[in-house]
Amino acid sequence: MDFRQLNYFVAVAQELSFSRAAIRLHMSQPPLSQQIKLLEEDLGVTLFDRTRRSVELTHAGSLFYDKALAILEQYATAKELCAWTSDGRAGKLRIAFTASVPIFAAFPRLIQGFRQAYPRIEMDLLHLSTGEQLLALNANEIDVGFLRPSLNFRAPSSIAAFDLWHDELVLAVADGHGGAASGATVRLGELAQEDFILFPQALGCGLFEHITTLAARAGFAPRIVQEVRENSTTLALVAAGLGISIVPGTYVYTKPPGVQFKGIVDADTESRIVMASSRNREMSSLKLFLDYARAFQARGDAPPAASGSTTHKSPESGKPRLSS
């Protein structure tokens, strides 16, 4: 049995006439009758009751007709999907992101907009650190990543990188925290004697490298009392008074009670969200996504400025300041 025989059978079943089905199929009647006979022999049943005056479906024929229609419809859909893969309108994308990326208001809008524009492209989303994403890109385990790289990050030659969004690193302290962090803003060197809660270095965290680089420039190494992978846990431990942390400014959207954010005035605190992909991946759906994301960013679909008691960039200095 093949798809040609299924088409022949459906035509005869719908016309209930071999002669009319032959005309519809642009063929002569004898070959059509022969193909139906071969199909019946293959199935081991009679599909049509034939007389000189009429052609009727048998019970087996009626059951087979419904399945034949479903098979032909699925085959047509599969052919269409195969055609769409050539121009990228169908396929699968594996997209990874660091913990802070979904907090950017633009990220869910980007994913939702692309899904609406290309509903046949399936997206698998997973959380990986910056270092894990770079390894996964080189191993062809993901197609595109959203990284928060270190301050001195330079993409290797095998990776194409594009800056999407920026925010500022800010100090997170518990309400009522005294000492160096008691003012509205702070100088990084004043934090040398503080206990820090940071992301683990072992995960290849770009944020960890950024913070430790800034601390080294200020003349100290952070005294890390707790390593935490999840931003919500970091802020919860800060609220509990276990230590302070330096976090992306977007964390204001997940701020628990008991935490304050303060600007850091004397350090290179700008942090980037970078979209990265392997230069060796030639896939039409990936190109569609990268082009869509660049156009999305160019239209200014960036996350809104944080509101409330948080940090904002000063137009004059480009550094964060605390809202009153």
Protein Blocks (a to p, Z undefined) as FASTA:
>chain_A
ZZklmmmmmmmmmnopaklmmmmnopafklmmmmmmmmmmmnopafbdcdfkbccddfkl
mmmmmmmmmmmmmmmmmmmmmmmmmnopaccddddddfklmmpmklmmmmmmmmmmmmmb
ccddddddfklmmmmmmnopafbdcddddfklccdfkbccddfbdcdddddddehiahjl
lpmbdcfklmmmpccddddfklopaklmmmmmmmmmnopacddfbdcfblklmmmmmmno
paccdddfklmmmccehiacdddfkbcfbccddddddfklccfklmmmmmmmmmmmmnop
acdddehjdddddfklopacddZZ
